[in-house]
């Protein structure tokens, strides 16, 4: 491995220049006006995979943006790893808050600044280059490698999910390697082995058939905002538990090993509260903050719309009020079943003086990969070698729905070897990626291929 790592070290500046070219392509999947840039970006990725030494590189058109597939299957009897990434990026507005042009990469303060630097071009580019290093030095890889790069992660990955269902043989593998999460802290190698799922709904409450004068009609007709507020207030009990029936019925419990691992992280509630600008933390009683963030389901009102919201005063009794509500779910919870339970519960809380409608907008399942997985162990060893510290294991409160699709469709564990930091502003102005993480990510990727090949 020494010759591979030395090659990566000696070519780091070259890789950085190539990454800059990748970042200069404004591949914003949300904007239809950037369709040509999406195609150009897919072509750029194709060329880099060919240059790296992959023997089959192909673009698969979809109803949306193209998928990029590559493979090298020259190691019969050895494991196959599928490496996933996405070449699409978030929009850049508000543009005036950027210190530099978002698609003109700048190196400053030990970081590379540009849209996509972390999410996700910088993170998956390390894997392309680590593969290239093996071919340049040893002439082959230690195992079989496939790549799948999509251009729709930021808008839901619908076409990738369909492609997965229809091409399971093509994508068959022993593990899926994904670098699209964050490290626990700077310099601390981190493997994420669990993600929460999501159920997102709207609750709309209607009273009178039009807005009414609050002086003339107030006290005689139910106010939809008042009634919606009452409903929302009843969705948690005094201990912070969600009151939806059967909400906790199938929640996957933490193992002792996981609890012990969380304790090793030495999380500070006081520091966390200070960073968030709150006097104290809040949540479901009987659990630590990390348990509540990563392993317990939640229900939150994300927004309320209704009535008069402009400056000044208007004495109106609104006709309608609407709440947007999200539920973060954990493994074993079924969002389809819970959507039905939630709907019934909302109706039971609604008085006859209003009409209530519940709409499910979208959902995704939670996932957890056993810590005993060979792929997880290989990744932990690889990250430790690269960063020079013991790897820690975390779960994440957010959702990456496509990860669940990979696990379910391919029956293979997902290895989430994140290289970014929560402070990298991935969906905000001034997105950046620590050069140290980019460099050590190259080593971690190479070490993983070597370690997993031995398993």
Order of alpha helices (4+ residues) and beta strands (2+ residues): alpha-alpha-alpha-beta-beta-beta-beta-beta-alpha-beta-alpha-beta-beta-beta-beta-alpha-alpha-alpha-alpha-alpha-beta-beta-beta-alpha-beta-beta-alpha-beta-alpha-beta-beta-alpha
